[in-house]
């Protein structure tokens, strides 16, 4: 798959990090949507 391959000791950590970044981005987008609705 890209750098480092799919397997290995760092794969699970990298997958967890990517999932955390995606969740954080979704939370930020939801917060921005709620803020824009409230302030509008």
Secondary structure, 3 states (H helix, E strand, C coil): CCCCCCCCCCHHHHHHHHHHHHHHHHHHHHHHHHHHHHHC
